[in-house]
Each structure stands twice: as C-alpha cells, then as structure tokens.
Amino acid sequence: LMEKETGTILLEDNAHEKLEPASVTKIMTLLLVMEAVDSGRVSLEDLVTVSPYAAGMGGSQVYLEPGEQMTVSEMIKCVTVVSGNDCAAALAEHLAGSEGAFVTQMNQRAQELGMTDTTFLNCTGLPAQGHVTSAHDIALMSRELILNHPKIREYTTIWMDTIRDRTFGLTNTNRLVRFYEGATGLKTGFTNSAQYCTSATAERNGMELIAVVMKAPTSNQRFEDAKALLDYGFANYALVPVYPEAPLAPVDVLLGEQEQVQPQLERECRLLVRRGEAGQVTTRMELAENVEAPVEQGQILGKLEVYVGEELRDTVPI
C-alpha cells in the first residue's frame, strides 16, 4: 500500500517477492505510451495499423484483424478496460517498431524507476519463463503513471464503453471501478500461473492510494484484499497542506534599485500524517532579515521547517 504524492509505503508484506504479474505488466506499457503522448511524440488521434503479429496475440483481446486501424486513444481504452493483448502489442509496435524493441524500453524504464525485482519479456504479461516483478515494483510504476500522467484516469475509470461504432462492447475487468468509492483504476491481471493480481488505485479527500495484490487464489479475494488495504490507508492517514503560520514578509534589499524582494516557498508542502497527528503539525521559519543586491530568481533566502510533534518531517526552501 503506497501513497501517491510522497511515495510513502504504508503497509507491505513480501513486497519484494518476484512473481508473475500477468496483465498488470501493461501498466509499464501504458506508462511508455502516455510518456510518448504527453511529450508529443505520438498523438491520441494517430491511427495504428494492426500487424498480423499483434492480431495473433491471443488471451484477452478485442479481436483485431490484420490491417485494421484504430486510434491510439481507442487502443489505450482497450488496454485499460479489457486488457487487450492485441492492442498492447499494436501500440508497442507503433511506438518502437517491434515488441522486442519496446520491451527493451520497458526494462530500461524499470531500471530508471528503481524496479530492481523486475524483468519484462513482453508487453502483455502473457506467460513467459522469467517474466517477473514484485508488488513493490508494481507500486512504483503505478505511481509514476498516475502521478505524472493524470489523463490515464479518463480511461482507467471507464466502467462500460464500446468500440468500432458501438458494435463491440467493453466492460472493465476492475470491479472496484464500479463498486469502490473513489476508485480511479488501475489494472488487473490473471493467468493460471500468476493467479489473480491487481494494482488498485483510489482517491478520497485529495489523497490517492495504490494497493497492489499478487497471486490471490480467486478474483474476489484480490478485490477484497485491495479494498482492505485501501480502507486501512484512508482510515489511518491523511495529506495535510502546510502553510507558514504568518505570511512571508518582504525582505530588505541592500544597495539595490528596489528596496524589497518578496520571498516565496520553493514548492507547495503537503504532509502525509497518521490521522490524529494533524493537530501536531507546526512550522518554524528562518528568513534572512536583508539581502545584498543583486538578488537572483531562485536564490535561497531561508527555509520553512515542518514538524510533527518534535520530529522534523520536511524542509521547504524559501
């Protein structure tokens, strides 16, 4: 169980055990696709032409025909909602030229994210000897996807939809999207050897949590376990916005053309606290009385220290 904004792990059990992720693999596939979309390398409206290889993927699919064309957006929808292996492979080929080249990028990105338990051998999660990851690593890639590519939520929260001019229906494999308050996604997976897996995300009161369950014996069990994890997080933790106790006063500038400069916090501060600790959050500010010209944008004039009780939890440059 991980909190999205800070990446804090709230609960874990055998989090680094290397297991087959089944279609939860596709979180990395989606991450690379969304990175390409958000950087402008591909457009959601681009047409993807389906190769015979992608059409022959098997497993969960939307029965793409070789030569069929579908937009990147429709394909993302098919991957998130019904876990289409054919669409995942088609997107991989569209981005990297071949699934093999795309898988190299998946593993490279996994390394960059610190996913040390992970080896990807395909973009779908179909069974392959040595294709493994861990609950911890799934949380890392899930966080990267939802934190930096919020548009994915438009797809992962779909309960039912259609493709091909409403002739082909889609229903989400993630039951929590319909039945859990605040559910935002993210991805389920099942194969006979991997059993039932999920990375379940939900947001309440401005705090989004990621619950990862692997190798559950039944579909129902994975959802119950994910709900229990999310319930625990929402019941016991909160994200508290922290502001200085007094407004930041202007700082005098010595020998400058302007007499004063207005300091500001380098970033917003939101602190993850256990419920009941929110009242114990205090701040201490150190701010220069004056500064000598010239003053640069980004120059550090002080710091805001954030405490819970006596414990220093964060320091924000001013």
C-alpha positions as CSV (number, residue, x, y, z in Angstrom):
1,L,0.0,0.0,0.0
2,M,1.6,3.3,-1.2
3,E,0.5,6.9,-1.0
4,K,0.9,8.5,-4.4
5,E,2.2,12.0,-3.7
6,T,5.0,11.2,-1.3
7,G,5.6,7.6,-2.5
8,T,5.4,6.5,1.2
9,I,4.8,2.8,1.7
10,L,2.1,2.5,4.4
11,L,1.9,-1.3,4.6
12,E,3.8,-4.2,3.0
13,D,4.1,-7.9,3.2
14,N,6.5,-9.9,1.0
15,A,6.7,-6.8,-1.1
16,H,9.9,-7.8,-3.0
17,E,8.9,-11.4,-3.8
18,K,9.4,-12.0,-7.5
19,L,6.1,-13.2,-9.0
20,E,4.4,-13.2,-12.4
21,P,2.4,-10.1,-12.9
22,A,0.1,-11.3,-15.7
23,S,-1.6,-8.3,-17.3
24,V,-0.6,-5.9,-14.6
25,T,2.5,-5.8,-16.8
26,K,0.5,-3.4,-19.0
27,I,1.0,-0.6,-16.5
28,M,4.5,-0.2,-17.9
29,T,3.2,-0.5,-21.5
30,L,0.7,2.3,-20.7
31,L,3.4,4.4,-19.0
32,L,5.6,4.4,-22.1
33,V,2.5,5.2,-24.3
34,M,1.4,8.1,-22.1
35,E,5.0,9.4,-21.9
36,A,5.1,9.4,-25.7
37,V,1.7,11.1,-25.9
38,D,2.4,13.7,-23.3
39,S,5.8,14.6,-24.9
40,G,4.1,15.0,-28.3
41,R,5.9,12.0,-30.0
42,V,2.6,10.4,-30.8
43,S,-0.9,11.8,-30.8
44,L,-4.1,10.3,-29.3
45,E,-5.6,10.7,-32.8
46,D,-2.8,8.8,-34.6
47,L,-4.0,5.7,-36.4
48,V,-2.3,2.5,-35.5
49,T,-2.3,-0.2,-38.2
50,V,-2.6,-3.7,-36.8
51,S,0.1,-6.2,-37.8
52,P,-0.5,-10.0,-38.2
53,Y,1.7,-10.4,-35.2
54,A,-0.4,-8.1,-32.9
55,A,-3.6,-9.6,-34.2
56,G,-2.4,-13.1,-33.2
57,M,-1.6,-12.3,-29.6
58,G,-4.4,-14.4,-28.0
59,G,-5.6,-14.2,-24.4
60,S,-7.7,-11.1,-23.5
61,Q,-8.3,-9.3,-26.8
62,V,-10.7,-7.2,-28.8
63,Y,-10.1,-9.5,-31.9
64,L,-8.2,-7.0,-34.0
65,E,-7.8,-8.0,-37.7
66,P,-4.5,-7.7,-39.5
67,G,-4.6,-4.3,-41.4
68,E,-7.4,-2.9,-39.1
69,Q,-6.8,0.6,-38.0
70,M,-7.7,2.1,-34.6
71,T,-6.6,5.4,-32.9
72,V,-4.0,5.4,-30.2
73,S,-6.8,6.7,-27.8
74,E,-9.1,3.7,-28.7
75,M,-6.3,1.3,-28.2
76,I,-5.4,2.7,-24.8
77,K,-9.0,2.3,-23.8
78,C,-9.0,-1.4,-24.9
79,V,-5.8,-2.0,-22.9
80,T,-7.1,-0.3,-19.7
81,V,-10.7,-1.6,-19.8
82,V,-10.5,-5.1,-21.1
83,S,-6.7,-5.7,-21.1
84,G,-6.5,-6.2,-24.8
85,N,-3.2,-8.1,-25.6
86,D,-3.6,-7.4,-29.3
87,C,-3.9,-3.6,-28.6
88,A,-0.9,-3.6,-26.3
89,A,1.2,-5.3,-28.9
90,A,0.0,-3.0,-31.7
91,L,0.8,0.1,-29.5
92,A,4.3,-1.4,-28.8
93,E,5.0,-1.8,-32.5
94,H,3.6,1.6,-33.2
95,L,6.0,3.2,-30.7
96,A,9.1,1.2,-31.1
97,G,8.8,-0.7,-34.4
98,S,8.7,-4.1,-32.8
99,E,7.6,-5.7,-29.5
100,G,11.2,-6.7,-28.8
101,A,12.5,-3.1,-29.1
102,F,9.6,-1.9,-26.9
103,V,10.4,-4.5,-24.2
104,T,14.0,-3.1,-24.1
105,Q,12.5,0.3,-23.4
106,M,10.2,-1.2,-20.7
107,N,13.2,-2.7,-18.9
108,Q,15.2,0.5,-19.2
109,R,12.4,2.5,-17.7
110,A,12.0,-0.1,-14.9
111,Q,15.7,0.4,-14.1
112,E,15.3,4.2,-14.0
113,L,12.4,3.8,-11.6
114,G,14.4,1.6,-9.3
115,M,12.4,-1.5,-10.1
116,T,15.1,-4.0,-9.1
117,D,12.8,-7.0,-8.8
118,T,11.6,-6.7,-12.4
119,T,12.3,-8.4,-15.7
120,F,9.9,-7.9,-18.6
121,L,9.9,-10.3,-21.6
122,N,6.8,-9.0,-23.3
123,C,4.4,-6.0,-23.3
124,T,1.3,-8.0,-22.4
125,G,2.0,-10.2,-19.4
126,L,1.3,-13.4,-21.3
127,P,3.2,-16.3,-19.5
128,A,6.9,-16.3,-20.2
129,Q,9.6,-18.0,-18.1
130,G,11.4,-15.3,-16.2
131,H,8.9,-12.5,-16.8
132,V,8.6,-11.3,-13.2
133,T,8.1,-8.3,-10.9
134,S,7.1,-7.6,-7.3
135,A,4.3,-5.8,-5.5
136,H,6.8,-3.1,-4.6
137,D,7.8,-2.6,-8.2
138,I,4.2,-2.6,-9.5
139,A,3.5,0.2,-6.9
140,L,6.5,2.2,-8.3
141,M,5.4,2.1,-11.9
142,S,1.7,2.6,-10.9
143,R,2.7,5.8,-9.0
144,E,4.8,7.1,-12.0
145,L,1.8,6.6,-14.3
146,I,-0.9,8.2,-12.2
147,L,1.3,11.0,-10.7
148,N,2.7,12.3,-13.9
149,H,0.1,11.3,-16.5
150,P,-3.3,12.1,-14.9
151,K,-5.0,11.8,-18.2
152,I,-4.8,8.0,-17.9
153,R,-7.6,8.3,-15.3
154,E,-10.1,9.1,-18.2
155,Y,-9.5,5.6,-19.4
156,T,-9.0,3.6,-16.2
157,T,-12.3,4.8,-14.7
158,I,-14.4,3.7,-17.6
159,W,-16.9,1.0,-16.4
160,M,-18.6,0.2,-19.7
161,D,-17.9,1.5,-23.2
162,T,-17.9,0.5,-26.9
163,I,-15.5,0.5,-29.9
164,R,-16.0,0.1,-33.6
165,D,-19.0,2.4,-33.9
166,R,-20.7,0.9,-30.9
167,T,-20.7,-2.7,-32.3
168,F,-18.2,-4.1,-29.7
169,G,-18.9,-3.7,-26.0
170,L,-16.2,-3.3,-23.3
171,T,-16.7,-3.9,-19.5
172,N,-13.9,-3.1,-17.1
173,T,-12.2,-6.1,-15.6
174,N,-11.6,-4.0,-12.4
175,R,-14.8,-4.3,-10.4
176,L,-13.7,-1.7,-7.9
177,V,-14.2,1.0,-10.6
178,R,-17.9,0.4,-10.1
179,F,-18.1,-0.8,-6.5
180,Y,-15.5,1.1,-4.5
181,E,-15.9,4.8,-3.5
182,G,-13.2,6.9,-5.1
183,A,-11.7,4.2,-7.3
184,T,-9.5,5.6,-10.1
185,G,-8.1,2.4,-11.7
186,L,-5.8,0.8,-12.4
187,K,-5.1,-2.6,-13.8
188,T,-6.0,-6.3,-13.2
189,G,-4.2,-9.4,-14.3
190,F,-4.8,-13.2,-14.4
191,T,-3.1,-16.2,-15.8
192,N,-3.2,-19.8,-14.5
193,S,0.3,-19.5,-13.2
194,A,0.2,-15.9,-12.0
195,Q,-3.2,-16.3,-10.4
196,Y,-5.2,-13.1,-9.7
197,C,-3.3,-9.8,-9.5
198,T,-4.3,-6.2,-9.3
199,S,-2.9,-2.7,-8.8
200,A,-5.9,-0.8,-7.4
201,T,-5.9,3.0,-7.1
202,A,-8.4,5.2,-5.3
203,E,-8.7,8.8,-4.2
204,R,-10.5,10.4,-1.3
205,N,-10.1,13.8,0.3
206,G,-7.3,14.7,-2.1
207,M,-5.2,11.6,-1.2
208,E,-4.7,8.9,-3.7
209,L,-3.5,5.4,-2.7
210,I,-2.1,2.4,-4.6
211,A,-2.9,-1.1,-3.4
212,V,-1.1,-4.0,-5.1
213,V,-2.1,-7.6,-4.6
214,M,-0.4,-10.5,-6.3
215,K,-1.2,-14.2,-6.6
216,A,-4.6,-14.2,-4.9
217,P,-6.4,-17.5,-5.3
218,T,-9.6,-16.0,-6.6
219,S,-10.7,-12.9,-8.4
220,N,-13.0,-11.9,-5.5
221,Q,-10.1,-12.3,-3.0
222,R,-7.8,-9.9,-4.8
223,F,-10.6,-7.2,-4.8
224,E,-11.3,-7.9,-1.1
225,D,-7.6,-7.6,-0.2
226,A,-7.2,-4.5,-2.3
227,K,-10.3,-2.9,-0.6
228,A,-8.9,-3.9,2.8
229,L,-5.6,-2.2,2.0
230,L,-7.3,1.0,0.7
231,D,-9.7,1.1,3.6
232,Y,-6.8,0.9,6.0
233,G,-5.0,3.7,4.3
234,F,-8.0,6.1,4.2
235,A,-8.9,5.3,7.8
236,N,-5.4,5.9,9.2
237,Y,-3.7,8.5,7.1
238,A,-4.3,12.0,5.7
239,L,-2.5,14.5,3.5
240,V,-2.3,17.9,5.2
241,P,-1.5,21.1,3.4
242,V,1.1,23.1,5.3
243,Y,1.5,26.8,5.2
244,P,3.7,29.2,7.2
245,E,2.0,30.4,10.3
246,A,2.4,34.0,9.2
247,P,2.6,35.4,5.7
248,L,6.1,35.7,4.3
249,A,7.2,39.3,4.9
250,P,9.2,41.2,2.2
251,V,13.0,41.1,2.7
252,D,15.0,44.3,2.6
253,V,17.5,44.6,-0.3
254,L,20.7,46.4,0.5
255,L,22.3,48.6,-2.3
256,G,19.6,47.6,-4.7
257,E,17.4,49.5,-7.2
258,Q,14.4,48.1,-5.4
259,E,14.1,48.3,-1.6
260,Q,12.5,44.9,-1.0
261,V,12.0,41.5,-2.5
262,Q,9.1,39.2,-1.9
263,P,10.1,35.7,-0.8
264,Q,8.1,32.6,-1.6
265,L,8.1,28.9,-0.8
266,E,10.0,26.9,-3.5
267,R,7.1,24.4,-3.6
268,E,3.8,23.6,-2.0
269,C,4.0,21.4,1.0
270,R,1.6,18.6,1.8
271,L,2.5,16.3,4.6
272,L,1.4,12.7,5.0
273,V,0.4,12.1,8.6
274,R,-1.3,9.5,10.6
275,R,-4.9,10.6,11.5
276,G,-4.7,12.2,14.9
277,E,-1.3,13.8,14.1
278,A,-2.8,16.6,12.0
279,G,-3.1,18.8,15.1
280,Q,0.5,18.3,16.0
281,V,1.9,19.8,12.7
282,T,3.9,23.0,13.4
283,T,6.3,25.1,11.3
284,R,9.4,27.1,12.1
285,M,10.7,29.7,9.7
286,E,14.2,31.0,9.2
287,L,14.3,34.0,6.9
288,A,17.1,36.5,6.1
289,E,16.5,40.0,7.5
290,N,18.1,41.5,4.5
291,V,19.9,40.5,1.3
292,E,22.5,42.3,-0.8
293,A,21.9,43.2,-4.4
294,P,21.9,41.7,-7.0
295,V,19.2,39.2,-6.0
296,E,18.7,36.2,-8.4
297,Q,15.4,34.4,-9.1
298,G,15.6,31.1,-7.2
299,Q,18.1,32.5,-4.6
300,I,17.6,30.8,-1.2
301,L,16.6,33.3,1.5
302,G,15.6,30.9,4.2
303,K,13.7,27.7,5.0
304,L,10.4,26.5,6.4
305,E,10.8,23.5,8.7
306,V,7.7,21.4,9.2
307,Y,7.4,19.3,12.4
308,V,5.0,16.7,13.7
309,G,5.5,16.9,17.4
310,E,9.2,17.2,17.9
311,E,10.1,15.3,14.7
312,L,11.3,17.3,11.6
313,R,9.3,15.9,8.6
314,D,10.1,18.3,5.8
315,T,12.2,21.4,5.0
316,V,11.0,23.7,2.2
317,P,13.5,26.2,0.9
318,I,12.3,29.9,0.7
